[in-house]
Amino acid sequence: MNVLSHRETEALALVEIIDLKWLLAGEGVHLHVERLQTDPAYARGLLDAAARSSNPALPAVAERVRKLLKLDQA
């Protein structure tokens, strides 16, 4: 049985957020990591914008980050 520690889970979540950050940067959008993690309105706005991207990788990672941050589909 593979069980991740809380610290490992947080590290994996951060990897997803950094993926999102770089994919958004490729579209000219700046993502502030700390704010994404602490400001639900900011996070929803960025994730909604990412979901509308024509880059297929961006909506996919945005959905994973939305789930990690436990944000509903505003």
Residue pairs with C-beta under 8 A, 6 or more apart in sequence:
4 12
13 65
13 68
14 33
16 61
16 64
16 65
16 68
17 31
17 33
17 36
17 37
17 65
17 68
18 33
19 61
20 31
20 36
20 46
20 50
20 58
20 61
20 62
20 65
21 31
21 33
23 50
23 53
23 55
23 57
23 58
23 61
24 30
24 31
24 46
24 49
24 50
24 58
25 31
26 55
27 53
27 55
27 58
29 46
29 49
31 46
32 42
35 42
35 43
36 42
36 43
36 46
36 65
36 69
37 43
37 69
40 69
40 71
43 65
43 66
43 69
43 71
44 71
44 74
46 62
47 62
47 65
47 66
47 71
48 74
50 58
50 59
50 61
50 62
51 58
51 59
51 62
51 63
52 59
53 59
53 62
66 73
